[in-house]
Every structure is written in structure tokens, then in C-alpha cells.
Amino acid sequence: MAFETYFRACSYAMIACGVLALALAGGVGVWLTAAFAAVLAASWRLAGTRWQLSERAGLVVVLLALPAFYLDWSFQKGGAGDGGAQVYAGVSALVHFTLVLSSIKLLQIKSDRDWLFLYLISFFEVLLAAGLGASPSFLLALCAYLFAALLAIVCFELRKASRLAPAAESRLLVANDPKFLWRRGGQRSGKGARALRRLPAAALLLFVLISGLALPIFFITPRAAESVLAMPGGASSSGFVGFSDRVTLGDLGRLNESNQLVMRVRVEGQGAARSQSLRWRGVALDRFDGRHWFQSSDSRAAYTAYEGDLFRLGTTEDLSRVTKQTFFVEPIDTPVLFAAPRAVALQGAFPYVRRDRDDALSARPHPQERITYTVYSDTFEPSPERLRADRARDPAARATANLRRPVEDYLQLPADFDTRVGSLAWTVVRQAGARNTYDAARAVEAHLNRNAYGGSYRYSLLMSASGPDPLADFLFNVRAGHCEYFATAMAVMLRTLRIPARVVNGFQAGEYNSAADAYIVRQADAHSWVEVYFPETDSWVTFDPTPADGRAAGTSGSGLTGSLRRYADALELFWLQYVVAYDRQGQRTLARTIQERVSSYGLAASQAARGLRARLSSWWGGVRGGVLVVLPSPLALMPGALLLGALGFLWLRRKELLKFLRGGKDGRAADAAVVEFYERMTEALAERGLRRRADETPLEFAGAIGMPEVLKITRAYNRVRFGAQHLTDAEAAEVERSLQGMEEKP
């Protein structure tokens, strides 16, 4: 392959990798990527032909593209909503403009300045891709781009240097011998091809060195908490029942039809064994008007972070009851922070954290970025026996002062309440023989989710309940609905029994991915359930009246496809945890780990040194005392092993060693011989009055003299001196005879 073709291939690969990074980050669509690939292929075919754009024509096209860029930006900005979407509209228009500039430069006749411009545009595209989205696929595109960029830049510098270098004066030293020229040209061609083949290895070595230098910088450099260029959307938008303080019956049915990713959750700690039964709370709703659930109060307490972005939200009596959850949440247009019940601490890069009177957590919205935070929750629940000890028929009368709001808020019923609901609740409790709050709640739960005590309900995403009172229509007519209907029915039935209850919206635990050791939570896992208050233990206990078929977690599928999807999720989570979400706390943890490892290794080395010194002292004492001491086998064999290893290495490298030992002497002798036989010739000619001028080359001097012996010796001198060749014995003898003949002639 010609060097110019090799250079263009490396440059085109660099440009293509820049656009590929943009495509993988979502900055350009499939059609736009395909169009640019077509331009790239066309520019390759048109290179060196008359169909290429001239520099002036390219400048005109660029000037014409400026109004198009403004129109594109104005159009996208007009369709954008909030400030974040408007920022992304500007970024999208900028991406389109960079692709247009690259296309124009590719199609025109390119100078060195144009190649540098294309390199800068591709680098800018990679920067945009890093800001738009960070995924493992971007890492692959980045590695490919860096490798191609190193190759392209090295080739660019070689190409530039070869044009600037003057013609070699050594060409004058070559005789006009066709066979000699053909042989030397073949050697140069072979060396050039070998040099081109070595360039990828050199670029790979540079890539490894750069990566080795960049990784420590990455892990110690502080980073921003958010990306202003991130794309809006993600798992977000509207219609998330668990993300609103006002929910209409039926919304969750539409939400459950989507399998879009919402978040990943890694669970650790003593309470992790029961993580499958955990739910990720979003908001708790206490007010019901017959069709909507909402919060009756928007009062929230604000918390500021302590050292390490840690927010202290409460206390726990026993650390063994704490469950640690790390959330990796996709972009969602809501301030809600999900967590397991009874959060006592939260760690995350937030300016503040708010908690309302129903223990729902919130921070700033994040519609354009992923967020990562860790929650520590006291997931302990009192045993059923302890809860049954609360035997009051009217638990509201004994509600403790620990409630942060009046207990009547959890007993409220709609103004046009259907009294048949209360009658049904009393009938179910009476049939179950419940004599305490816990058994009454379990009876209502079983009536709804297991059709016990006369129940006959089924789970369905079809929102068939209608009329002015959809709850009554669900309980007495349709008898089918989704989890919001079941949670509403249980909460209202318990309130008719004077049992404080509230509806909670959030997510089920999700699908457990063993490869990632995390739960994958999707929109289909959105769920509603009920929490019941027990005053004696001052605890809210979870009850789920939805039938089991409505609580089944989603799956990634089975077989090869499911396994690949699980491993892809695991790779994504690794990337998020150790690259995207790597923050100051991660830096502190890494520094602490390194310090502990270094200390442990230092202690182990110190102990080993003391043990070795003690053994050597004991052995030496035995030798001086005339007592034969047998060293421990590893220590005794060590000197012999080292000696045998050194001898073996020298034997394997004996040829290189001999060549090295002889090389200096032979090389000096060869150089001396070259200078000697040519100097002997010039001295012999000087005695005849023939002296070489300073501006004459050896061959020019020999040609001017016209003596065959001088020309023969000069050619031999050039071969040895400049061609790095050696004279054969016959050639050396012939040169010596010629020199002797010249020295003997008067």
C-alpha cells in the first residue's frame, strides 16, 4: 500500500470514529449517520480527480451553510420546552453543522490545514458525544478513535516531514548501474512496507502509554455532578404514578405496558436477604376524593449534607437491621428519590434533600442526567405477634405523638362515600374473626388478593371501572382492575374500620440480575400498595392487596438472548458505578483502599524481612560454631536457582553476547579500515598533485580523475561507508592490490 493511501485511510478512520461516537451517544440518528458514511465513501472515490471541490468553492458552500445552521437551531429551539431541552436543541443543531463542515472538507481538495481542521472537528465530535451520554459503547468508540487518531497524526507528521526534507545528496554517490538501482529500490520498498506495518504497533504502544497515564488522572481529578449537554428524556417524562402527588385511578395501567428501564438497585447489608420483598417507595398519599389520591400537605423538612455528602435522616436501634441500597436512576423529570421504607441516612451529590411528613424523599429534578445515590434504611418490621398485641379496636384513639401529622389525615373518606364499602369491610373482618388491627388488615388484604372471605377479584390492566364512584364500581360490579384499585380499596376499607392507612406509589423490587448483582427496575414494575399504622410500635407496616399475577417482576427472557441481555445490564451497571457515577466519595474510598493495601503489604514485607534475618543469623551462628545447619529448603535452593537461571540465560543468548563482545572491536576496526583504505588512496593521489575539492563528492572526484582504479576504490568506499555493507575477501584483496599499485607508481 502506498504511503499516501495509508495516510488517507488512517485519517478517514479517525473521522469515522468521531461520528460513530456521536451516533452511539444518540447525537445523530441512523439516517444522518448513513448519509455521512456515503459522503465519506464518495470523497474517497473522488480523491485526486477533477470532481473534487476547490478551496474557493468549499468556502462558498460553508458560507451558505451558516444560514441553514441558524434555521435548524431556531426550528429545534421552537419545539423545545424547558431550559434543558433548549440547550439540547442548540447542541443538536451544532452537531448537524459539524457534520456539514466535515462533509464539505472531505469533498474538497485538501491541504495540510484542511486535514488539521478535519482532525479538530472529529475531536470536537467526541467531546460532544461524551457530554450527550456515557455508556460502555462510548468507551469502545473512544478507544477506536484514540487508536485511529494516533495513527493519523503520526502519518501526517511523516508525510509533512518527507515533503519538507531536501533531496538526499547521497543520490550522487550511486553509479548509473540499472541492476544496482533496481536492487536498491527493492530494498527501499521492502523497508517502507515493513515500516508501515510497524506503525499500528507503535500507535498501540502509544495508546497503552497514554491510557496508563490517563487512568490515574481520571481517578484523582474531581468531576462535575451533572452534564449540561445530556439528552432530555430517558426513562422519564410524564405519566409516572409514583412520581406525582396527585394520581388518578387508571394511570398506572398505561404505565405498566412499558418495559423501559427506570433504575438499577444494588442491595447490601444484613437486611439484603429479604430484599426480594422490598419495595422502592416514591410518595405516600393520604387524601382521597373518590377519584384521585393526593397529599393534603406539602410541608417538607430540608436536610443539608455532612462530610462525604451524607444526609442524616433518622436513627436506628440496631445496625444489623440496616439495608444499604445503591440506586442508579435513569433521567426522570421528578425530584423524588426512591428508597426502601424507613430511610435513616442518604449519601449522594445533592445540594439538599427534603423529606415530607410521610417519609417521602426528594431532591432536585434530573430530566437530563442519571443520578446515583445510596440509602441506608432500617427495614426491620415488628413480628406479627408483636403487632397482634395492639388489640385496640380503635387504634386512632391511641395514636402516639410520634406521628408528624394529625391521625385524622389517614382516616379521611370522600364526601360522597358509598356506605357499602364500610359494610363490606366489617363483613370481611367478622368472617375472619379478627380481633386486632393486624388481623383485620390481613383479612382485608386476603379478601382482595386471594379472594378470601367471599372475594372474587382479578388483576387486569383494562380500566373497566367507571361512573362517579370508580371504587364502588370496582368492588361490586367490575371486580377487575390494576394495583391502584386494589390499594385504594384496602386503604378505604381499613379507614372505615378506624385503622389509619395510606396509599404508597413506587416500584416493586424488580428483576434480579445475578451477573450484575442488582435489581433491574422497569416501568412495568411501577406499583401501588398500602401502609398501615400501628401506634404501640410507632411503625408503618406494608400490606399489598394486589393479586400475585399483578406483582410478578419482569424478566429479561431466557436462553442466549436473555443471558446476553443480563450481561449487557451488568456491563452497563459497572460502567455507571465506576466511571459515570465515580465521585468524591469514590475517590476517598479508593484512596483509603490503596492506603490499607500499601500498609498491609509493608507490614508483610517487614515481617518477612525480620524472619529472613533471624534465619540467616541462626544459620551463620551454626556455621561459626562448627555445627552443620541445614537451611530451610526455599532459602537453600535460592542461590543455586539464581545461578542456574543466569547460566541458562547466558547460554540461550550466547550468540547475541558474542556478537556484542565482538561488535565494538570489529565495528571500530571496520570503520578504521574504511577510513584507512580511502585515505591511502587520497594520499597517493595527493602525491601526484590530484586533490579533492571541498565541494566535490567522492564519486565526482573519481570521475574527474578518470582512473579505473580510483573509481573502483571509491565505489567500494561508498558501499562500506554509506551503504552499511561489507567487502568480501576477494573485493578487499582487489582493493588492496589497486592501492599498492597506486602507491608504487611514481
Stockholm file with secondary structure:
# STOCKHOLM 1.0

chainA/1-746         MAFETYFRACSYAMIACGVLALALAGGVGVWLTAAFAAVLAASWRLAGTRWQLSERAGLVVVLLALPAFYLDWSFQKGGAGDGGAQVYAGVSALVHFTLVLSSIKLLQIKSDRDWLFLYLISFFEVLLAAGLGASPSFLLALCAYLFAALLAIVCFELRKASRLAPAAESRLLVANDPKFLWRRGGQRSGKGARALRRLPAAALLLFVLISGLALPIFFITPRAAESVLAMPGGASSSGFVGFSDRVTLGDLGRLNESNQLVMRVRVEGQGAARSQSLRWRGVALDRFDGRHWFQSSDSRAAYTAYEGDLFRLGTTEDLSRVTKQTFFVEPIDTPVLFAAPRAVALQGAFPYVRRDRDDALSARPHPQERITYTVYSDTFEPSPERLRADRARDPAARATANLRRPVEDYLQLPADFDTRVGSLAWTVVRQAGARNTYDAARAVEAHLNRNAYGGSYRYSLLMSASGPDPLADFLFNVRAGHCEYFATAMAVMLRTLRIPARVVNGFQAGEYNSAADAYIVRQADAHSWVEVYFPETDSWVTFDPTPADGRAAGTSGSGLTGSLRRYADALELFWLQYVVAYDRQGQRTLARTIQERVSSYGLAASQAARGLRARLSSWWGGVRGGVLVVLPSPLALMPGALLLGALGFLWLRRKELLKFLRGGKDGRAADAAVVEFYERMTEALAERGLRRRADETPLEFAGAIGMPEVLKITRAYNRVRFGAQHLTDAEAAEVERSLQGMEEKP
#=GR chainA/1-746 SS CCHHHHHHHHHHHHHHHHHHHHHHTTSSCHHHHHHHHHHHHHHHHHTTSTTSBCHHHHHHHHHHHHHHHHHHHHHHHHHCCSHHHHHHHHHHHHHHHHHHHHHHHHHBCCCHHHHHHHHHHHHHHHHHHHHHCCCHHHHHHHHHHHHHHHHHHHHHHHHHHHHHSCCCGGGGGSCSCHHHHHHHHHHHHHHHHHHHHHHHHHHHHHHHHHHHHHHHHHHHSCCCSCCTTCCSCTTCSSCCGGGCSEEETTHHHHHTTCCCEEEEEEEEEGGGGGGGGCEEEEEEECEECSSEEECSCCCEEEECCCTTSEEECCCCSCGGGEEEEEEEECCBSCCEECBCSSEEEEEESCSCEEEETTCCEECCCBTTSCEEEEEEEECCCCCHHHHHTCCCSCGGGGCCTTSSSCGGGGTCCCTTCCHHHHHHHHHHHHHHTCCSHHHHHHHHHHHHHSCCTTCCCEECSSCCCCSSCHHHHIIIIICEECHHHHHHHHHHHHHHTTCCEEEEEEEECCEEETTTTEEEEEGGGEEEEEEEEETTTTEEEEECCSCGGGSCCCCCCSHHHHHHHHHHHHHHHHHIIIIITCCHHHHHHHHHHHHHHHHHHHHHHHHHHHHHHHHHHHHHHHHHTTCCCCCCHHHHHHHHHHHHHHHHHHHHTHHHHHHHHHHHHHHHHHHHHHHHHHHHHHHHHHHTTCCCCTTCCHHHHHHHHCCHHHHHHHHHHHHHHTSCCCCCHHHHHHHHHHHHHHHHCC
#=GC SS_cons         CCHHHHHHHHHHHHHHHHHHHHHHTTSSCHHHHHHHHHHHHHHHHHTTSTTSBCHHHHHHHHHHHHHHHHHHHHHHHHHCCSHHHHHHHHHHHHHHHHHHHHHHHHHBCCCHHHHHHHHHHHHHHHHHHHHHCCCHHHHHHHHHHHHHHHHHHHHHHHHHHHHHSCCCGGGGGSCSCHHHHHHHHHHHHHHHHHHHHHHHHHHHHHHHHHHHHHHHHHHHSCCCSCCTTCCSCTTCSSCCGGGCSEEETTHHHHHTTCCCEEEEEEEEEGGGGGGGGCEEEEEEECEECSSEEECSCCCEEEECCCTTSEEECCCCSCGGGEEEEEEEECCBSCCEECBCSSEEEEEESCSCEEEETTCCEECCCBTTSCEEEEEEEECCCCCHHHHHTCCCSCGGGGCCTTSSSCGGGGTCCCTTCCHHHHHHHHHHHHHHTCCSHHHHHHHHHHHHHSCCTTCCCEECSSCCCCSSCHHHHIIIIICEECHHHHHHHHHHHHHHTTCCEEEEEEEECCEEETTTTEEEEEGGGEEEEEEEEETTTTEEEEECCSCGGGSCCCCCCSHHHHHHHHHHHHHHHHHIIIIITCCHHHHHHHHHHHHHHHHHHHHHHHHHHHHHHHHHHHHHHHHHTTCCCCCCHHHHHHHHHHHHHHHHHHHHTHHHHHHHHHHHHHHHHHHHHHHHHHHHHHHHHHHTTCCCCTTCCHHHHHHHHCCHHHHHHHHHHHHHHTSCCCCCHHHHHHHHHHHHHHHHCC
//
